[in-house]
Amino acid sequence: MMASHRETDVQTATPAAPQPDAAGRPKRPPGTPGTNPTTSDWIGDRAELVRLAHRFVWSPDDAEDIVHDAILHARRNRHQLRDPARANPWLRRIVVQRALLHLRQTHRRRRALEAAGRAEPVPAIDPAQDAARREETQMLRAAIERLPTQQQIAVTLRHLEGMEYSRIAEIMDVAESTVRFHVRQARLALAASLEGAS
């Protein structure tokens, strides 16, 4: 009779409540719904995101706007992130995509103004630079922007942002060998373009 009573106790025992995390929220086992990191967990250094956008658009104000829009987009579309561990490169991919979209829109606006006989002024990269250096920088910028999209991303992240090939591959969501190929092709194209302009 006593054994039967003990068996009943074991069967009806309730599991211990999960311990709260540092923020007071109950911890959940990995892989259960609701375990995705908060946006602040994977945004990281915002200044790094702004610098990344600036490498493509060459304007501090535009870079700030791009990062702001990218973070809002990421928050609205967190459900598309299949692997929370890849949130960081996923966000940086969004920043790059937004920066390239901004460039395309800027080019369309510039062509429309030129067609209407009103050239849009191109801001100086840095007023402290001398004329020769500024012209050289603008030539490089124009040559990079003429590259195919994948080459433009790869060479910008590698040579202007100084990223490792492995991290670029994560951001572009391609194999590392593919990144190396795009960088190599971009170098050849840039060399030919700049040589022809000199």
C-alpha positions in Angstrom: 0.0 0.0 0.0 2.8 2.4 0.9 4.6 1.5 -2.4 1.5 2.4 -4.4 1.4 5.8 -2.6 5.0 6.5 -3.5 4.4 5.7 -7.1 1.5 8.1 -7.2 3.8 10.8 -5.7 6.4 10.2 -8.5 3.8 10.3 -11.2 2.2 13.5 -10.1 5.4 15.4 -9.2 5.6 18.7 -11.1 8.9 19.6 -12.8 10.9 22.4 -11.3 10.3 25.9 -12.7 13.0 27.1 -15.1 15.5 29.5 -13.5 15.2 33.2 -14.7 17.9 34.8 -16.8 19.8 38.0 -15.9 16.8 40.1 -17.1 14.3 38.1 -15.0 12.9 36.2 -17.9 12.5 32.4 -17.6 15.2 30.5 -19.4 14.1 28.2 -22.2 15.8 25.2 -23.6 17.7 25.9 -26.9 15.6 25.5 -30.0 12.3 26.3 -28.4 10.2 29.2 -29.7 11.1 32.6 -28.2 14.8 31.9 -27.8 15.9 34.3 -30.6 18.2 37.0 -29.3 16.9 40.5 -28.9 17.9 43.0 -31.5 20.4 44.7 -29.2 22.1 41.3 -28.8 23.1 41.1 -32.4 23.3 44.7 -33.6 26.7 45.0 -32.0 28.7 48.1 -32.5 26.4 50.6 -34.4 29.4 52.6 -35.4 30.8 49.6 -37.2 27.5 49.3 -39.2 27.7 53.0 -40.1 31.3 52.6 -41.2 30.3 49.6 -43.4 27.5 51.6 -45.1 29.9 54.5 -45.6 32.2 52.3 -47.5 29.5 52.1 -50.2 27.8 55.5 -50.2 30.7 57.7 -49.1 28.4 60.0 -47.1 28.2 60.0 -43.3 24.7 61.3 -43.2 23.5 58.7 -45.8 25.3 56.0 -44.0 23.5 56.8 -40.7 20.1 56.8 -42.5 20.9 53.4 -44.2 21.8 51.8 -40.9 18.7 53.2 -39.2 16.5 51.7 -42.0 18.4 48.4 -42.0 17.8 48.0 -38.2 14.1 48.7 -38.6 13.9 46.3 -41.5 15.7 43.6 -39.4 13.4 44.1 -36.5 10.3 43.8 -38.7 11.6 40.7 -40.4 13.2 38.7 -37.6 11.0 35.8 -38.4 13.0 35.3 -41.6 16.2 34.6 -39.6 16.4 30.8 -39.6 19.6 30.5 -37.5 19.9 33.0 -34.6 23.7 32.4 -34.5 23.9 34.0 -38.0 22.1 37.2 -36.9 25.2 39.4 -37.1 26.1 38.6 -40.7 22.4 38.7 -41.6 22.1 42.3 -40.4 25.3 43.3 -42.2 24.0 41.8 -45.4 20.9 44.0 -45.0 23.1 47.1 -44.5 25.0 46.3 -47.7 21.8 45.7 -49.7 20.3 49.0 -48.4 23.5 50.8 -49.3 23.5 49.4 -52.8 19.8 50.3 -53.2 20.7 53.9 -52.1 23.4 54.0 -54.8 21.1 52.9 -57.5 18.5 55.5 -56.5 21.1 58.2 -56.4 22.4 57.3 -59.9 18.8 57.4 -61.2 18.2 60.8 -59.7 21.5 62.1 -61.0 20.7 60.9 -64.5 17.3 62.5 -64.4 18.8 65.8 -63.3 21.4 65.7 -66.0 18.7 64.9 -68.6 16.8 68.0 -67.3 19.9 70.1 -67.6 20.5 70.4 -63.9 23.6 68.6 -62.7 23.5 67.5 -59.1 26.6 68.7 -57.2 28.9 65.9 -56.0 30.1 66.5 -52.5 33.8 66.5 -51.8 35.0 63.4 -50.0 37.0 65.4 -47.5 37.6 69.2 -47.9 41.1 68.8 -46.4 42.2 66.6 -49.3 44.1 68.3 -52.1 42.5 68.4 -55.6 44.7 65.6 -57.0 43.9 63.2 -54.1 40.2 64.1 -54.3 40.1 63.4 -58.0 41.8 60.1 -57.5 39.4 59.1 -54.8 36.4 60.0 -56.9 37.8 58.0 -59.9 38.2 54.9 -57.6 34.7 55.4 -56.2 33.2 55.6 -59.8 35.2 52.5 -60.9 34.0 50.5 -57.9 30.4 51.5 -58.5 30.6 50.3 -62.1 31.5 46.8 -61.0 28.9 44.0 -61.0 27.1 43.9 -57.6 28.8 40.8 -56.2 32.3 42.1 -57.2 31.5 45.5 -55.7 30.5 44.0 -52.4 33.4 41.6 -52.2 36.1 44.1 -53.0 34.7 46.9 -50.8 34.4 44.6 -47.8 37.9 43.2 -48.4 40.0 46.2 -49.3 38.1 49.2 -47.9 36.6 47.5 -44.8 39.5 45.1 -44.3 37.4 42.1 -43.6 38.6 38.5 -43.6 37.4 36.3 -46.5 35.5 34.1 -44.1 33.4 36.9 -42.7 32.7 38.3 -46.1 31.4 34.9 -47.1 29.0 35.0 -44.2 27.7 38.4 -45.1 27.3 37.6 -48.8 26.0 34.1 -47.9 28.3 32.4 -50.4 31.4 30.1 -50.3 34.7 31.6 -49.3 36.1 30.5 -52.7 33.4 32.5 -54.4 34.4 35.6 -52.5 38.0 35.2 -53.5 36.9 34.8 -57.1 34.8 38.0 -57.0 37.7 40.0 -55.3 40.1 38.8 -58.0 37.8 39.7 -60.8 37.1 43.1 -59.2 40.9 43.8 -58.9 41.4 43.1 -62.6 38.5 45.2 -63.6 39.6 48.1 -61.4 43.1 48.0 -62.7 41.9 48.1 -66.3 39.5 50.9 -65.5 41.9 53.1 -63.7 44.7 52.5 -66.2 42.4 53.5 -69.0 41.4 56.7 -67.1 45.0 57.7 -66.5 
